[in-house]
Amino acid sequence: MNKQAVAHQILFLLEQLINEAKDAADNARAGAVHEQSVAETQYDSLAIEAGYLAHGHSERADSLIKSYKEYESVLKLSSDKVQVGSLIMLADDEETEYWYFLGPSQGGLKLEYKNRVVWTITPASPMGSKLVGREVGDEIVHTFANGNKLVTIEAVL
């Protein structure tokens, strides 16, 4: 697996999410100032709600931009031990592979690279906290959707 290619896919996915959040904020802002949003009674709060929504989308975009910069800063890090910026392959007894990118933020992103699913995790996640500082050959027990499994770290890129 090519760590740089996976990292670039993560950055591309973050760019898409940033653009979606910015578009949503722009649309909500436009709705807040639209002539049909003008309050007709004291209980008419459409413009206020659209303003809150625009603010929320703007904050989401700012958070994603910060995450993008954080990912850019860790892409060049390399170590034999699992750390932020590592691409990790785990395998169970049945030789099922599990791929994770330990990122600084935005855990839970899912992408595909060469017909393999890669999930982003963070050091604060249950899986991430078990992996930080580990090396190839180390074993951990983790709870997956179908129960607890003993998995071995097969690669740290």
N, C-alpha and C positions, 0 to 999 in steps of 0.2 A: 504494500500500500504506500502511496506517495503522500507524505505528510503535507508538503507544500501545496499539492493539488487540493487536498481536503481543506486545508486552511483557506485557500482562495475561494473555495465553494462556500465556506462559512462566511467570509467577508461579502461575497456576492449576495448570499441570503440576507445578511444584515442590511446591505444596501437596499434590497427590495423592501424589507420591513420599514426602514427609515422613510423611503419614498411613500409607502402606503400610509404611514402615520402622518407625514406632512400633508398628503392629499386629504386625509380625513380631517385634519385640523383646518385646512383651508376651506373645505366644504362646510364645516360646522361654523366657522367664522362668517362665511358668506350667508349662511342661514340666520345667524344672529343679527345681522344688519339688514336683512332683506325687508322690503316694505311690508310684506305680509306677516312679519314677525312682530310688528309694532303692537304693543299691549293695548287691548281695547278696554279691559277692565283691570282692576287691581289684582285679580286672580289669574290673569293671563301671563304665563311665565315662559312662553316658548323662546323668546329671545334670550332670557337669562339662562335657561337650560342649554341652549345652543352655545352660549358663551362658556359655560362650565365644560361642556363636551369639547369645545375647541381647546380649552386650556389643558384638559386631560390628554388629548391627542398630541399637543405640543410637548408636554412633559414626557410622553412616551417616545417621541422622536428624539428629544434631548438625551434620554436614557440610552436609546439605541446608538446614537452618535458616540456617546461616551464608551459604550461597549465595543463599537467598531475600532476606536482608537486603542482600547485596551488589548483587543485581539491583535492588532497590528504590532504592538510592542512585545508580545510574547511569541510571535511566530518563529523568531530566529533562535529561541532558547532551545537547548539540547542537553540531555542528561541521560545517564543510565537508570536513574531513579525517576519515578513518576512525579511530575511537578506540573504546575500550570504551564500549558503549551505543549503537553505531551499527547501524542496519539497512542492509544493503548489497545492491544488486542488481548482479550480474555478467551479462554476455551474451557468447556466443561468436559466431563468424562466421555460424553458422546461426540466429542470433537466439534461441537457447535461453537462458532466464533461469535464474539460480541465485540464490537468496535466502539470506542469512546474517545472523544477529544476533550481533555480537561482544560476548560477555558476559564477566564477570569470572571465571566458573567454570562447571562443568557443561556442557562442550562435548559435542556429540553428541546433544543432545535434538532430536527431530524433531517439528514440528507443522505443521498445515495451516491456512492462512488464505486464504479466497476462492479455493479450488482451486489454491493454490500451496504448495509445500513450503518451509518455512523451517527451516534447521538452526542450532543454536547452536554457535558456535566460540569459542575463547579466543585471546588473543594468543600463547600458547605453542604452539598448533597450527600445522601447516605452512601452512594457508591463512591463518590469523589473522596469523602473523608476516609474510606477504607483503603483507597489506592495511593493517596499522597505518601511519598517516601518509599514506596515498595519498589521491588526490582523484578526482572524477568525470573520466573521460577517460583515466585511467592504465590501462596494460595490464600484465598479469602472465601468466606461464606457470605452469600448475598441472597436477599429475597427477591426473586423475579416473580412475574405474574403467575407462574405455575408452581411456586413454592421456593424453598431454600435450595440453593445449589452451591456446591464447591466448585470454584473456578480458579484457573491458574493463569497468571500473567505470562503470556507467550511472547509479547513484543512491546517495547516502549520505544517509540520513534520521536 
